[in-house]
Amino acid sequence: MKQTPERLALAHAYSTCLGHAEALQEALVDLHQRDLHELEWNKLAKEDRRLLDQFAYRYTRIQDDMGTRLMPAILCALEEDIAAMPVVDRLNRLEQLGWLPSAAEWSELRRIRNAFAHDYPETPAERHAQWRLAIAAAEQVFDHTGWICHPYAHSAAGLNPMRLSPEQIAQLCQNAAENLGQETGSPCGHIL
């Protein structure tokens, strides 16, 4: 399989997102074990601040890198012309191609991420509620990560999309392109 610039960009974006996903998963496990309560937000222990910082960093980074690197890399690998394509159209195209379960849901997750990153609640109760919403949204991001990494995950029994190598991702892109070409008559079957 020839290493094209598109395939290399896709492999690099996938690898970056996988690193964020693994660290975010660790933070989520620790957060669920720690289960901070509303009253604890007045005075956080050093370990809790570090855990929340890890979650905040990885939560924002995985969404940023999926949206700005991985999703465009998938479209470029499929020879989609994205230069003048607005983000909403990219999301809709990924949904249409089967690489994203719901463009609207991704947009809502992005809205939650932006509020989390840019809003600064004043009371411990508001901060606690914001964190709970972000944690729930982060867990949903994993559903999207699985779809992005392997759009036909439901039909591939036993395959964990979070553990695929870049070569396997490239093969999945090729398979998806071939399937798309067969279903729609698109010339995408030869891309990767």
N, C-alpha and C positions, 0 to 999 in steps of 0.2 A: 504494500500500500504506500503510495507516494506521499511524502510529507509536504503538502502545499502550505502556503502562508495561512490560508483559512483554517486548515486542520491544526496547525501549530497554535494559532490564536485560540481556537476552540479548546484544545488540550490544556493550554495555560489557564484559560478562564475557568475551566472545569476544575482543575487542580486547586486554584485559588479558592473557589467556592467550597470545595470539599474540605479544605483546611478550616475555613470559617464554620462550616457546618459541624465538623467534629468538635471544635472548641465550644460552639454554641450549645451543642448537645450536652457536653460536660457541665456547662454552666447551668443549664436547665435542670439536670439531674440534681446538682448541688442545691439549687434554689428550691426545688420541691422537697428535698430532705431538710433543708433549713427552715422553710415555711415561715418567713418573717411575718409578723403580725403588725397591724396598723400602729399600735402603741410603740413598737420598737423603732419606728422611723424617726422619732425625736432624737435618738442617740444610737447611731449605728456603731457596732464594733468594727475594728480595722479589717478583720476577715470578711465581714459582711459587705463593707464598702468595696473591697477588692473583687468580691464575687459579683456584686452589682455592676461594677465597672467592666468586668470581663463580659458579662451578659450584654451590657449596653453597646460595647464596642463591636462584638461579634454580630449582634442583632442588626445593627445599622450597616455593618460592612457586608454581610451576606446579601442583604437586599440591594445595596448599592452595586456590588460587583455582579450580581445576577442581572440587574437591570441595565447596567452600563457596559458590561463585558460579555457575560455568558449568552444572554438572549441575542444581542447583535451578532455574536460569533456564530450562533446556530443559524441565524438568517443568512449571514454571509456565506457560510459553508453550503447552504442550500441555494446559493447564487441569487438571493433576493436582493433587489436594489433598495438599500435602506438609507442612502445618503440624504434624501429629502423626505424620508418617512418619519412623521411625528411618532412619539413614543406610544400613544394610544393605538395608532395603526400597527406598530410593531407587535404590541401585545395582542391585538385582534388577529393579526396574521399568524402568530405563534399558536393561538387558540385554534384557528382554522386548520392549521397543519397538524394539530394534535400534540404539540409540544408544551402547551399550557392548558390546564383544565378550565380556567376561567379568567379572561382578561379583566372582567369587572371585579372579581375577588382579589386579584393581584393588585389592582388599583386601590381597593379598600385597605389591603394590608400595607400598601405604601403610604396611604393617608395616616394610618395608625402610627407607622414608623416616623413620619414627619412630625406628627404631634408629640410623640415621645422624645424626639431629638430636639425640638425647638420650643416646646411649652414647658414652663417651670412652675408647677403647682406650688401654692404657698403652704397649705396645711399638710400634716402627715397623712390625713385621710385621703386627700386628693393625690398625693404622691403614691400612696399605696394602691389606689384604684388605677392610676396610670400604669404602674408597674405590672399589675395583674392583667390589664388589657394587653400590654406589650408582650408579656409572657405567653398569653393565649395566642396572640398573633404570631409569635416566633414559632410556636408549635405548628401552626398552619403553614408557615414558610417551608417546613420540612415536607409537607405534602406536595408543595409546588416544586421543591428541589427534586423530589423523586420523579415527578412528571417531566421536568426539564431534562433530567439526566437520562431518562428512559421513558419515552411517551407511551410505550406499549408494555409498561411494567406489569399490568394486570394479567396479561396473557403469557408472560414469561415466568412461570412458576419457579420459585426458589432463587431468583436473581435479585440481589440487593442493589438498587441503583446507586446507593451511597458508597459502594465499594468497587465501582467499575474503574478500570484503568483508562487512560486517555485513548489507547488503541481501541478498547471496547466502545467508548463513546463515539469515536470516529466510525466504527462499524455500525453502531446504532443509527448514526446520521445517514450512513449509506443505505441501510435497510429502510429507514423512513423515507428517504428520497426515492428509492426504488418503488416502495409501496405507493407513494404519492404519484409517481410517474405512471404506474399501472392503473391507479384509480381515476386519474384526471387527464391522462395523456400528456402530462407535463414532461419536459425534457430533463427533469431533475435527476433522473435515474443514474446518470453518469458522473455526478458531481464529485464525489469523494473517492 
